[in-house]
Amino acid sequence: MKLVVQRVKNAKVDVDNKTVGRIEKGFLVLLGVTHTDTKETADYLVKKLCNLRVFEDEKGKMNLSIKDVKGKLLIVSQFTLYADCTGGNRPSFINAAKPEIANELYEYFCKECKNKGIEVEKGIFGADMKVSLINDGPVTIILEK
């Protein structure tokens, strides 16, 4: 499982010109799933994400978690995180999990983040999504297991 985590001032995801998820301060999380991922993989990354200390404290030091600042999550599935471009210029997505497996783990990941007390907004799995954001910092971190 691979996460691209962006600290944002705000972010939204639109499908068919309709906003399906929107947050203010928090993380935009692009989530990719590969064949070997399990619920245990998701649990590890949920814990890592929810405790990631990249929000500034009163001294301007990145020392606070999303829970500390009462931030929100916008989680968007993105199979292209597992693109393999080593064989040419057209990416292969053979390393991405099959949609039914990926969707199950995506939904599980979102549910577990909610269970940690964080408000979660989502994209629509498999849809053509338009994602907009204002990256704060910019701060972008890749988490994977």
Secondary structure by P-SEA (a helix, b strand, c coil): cccccccccccccccccccccccccccccbbbbcccccaaaaaaaaaaaaaccccccccccccccccccbbbbbbbbbccccccccccccccccccccaaaaaaaaaaaaaaaaaacbbbbbcccccbbbbbbbccccbbbbbcc
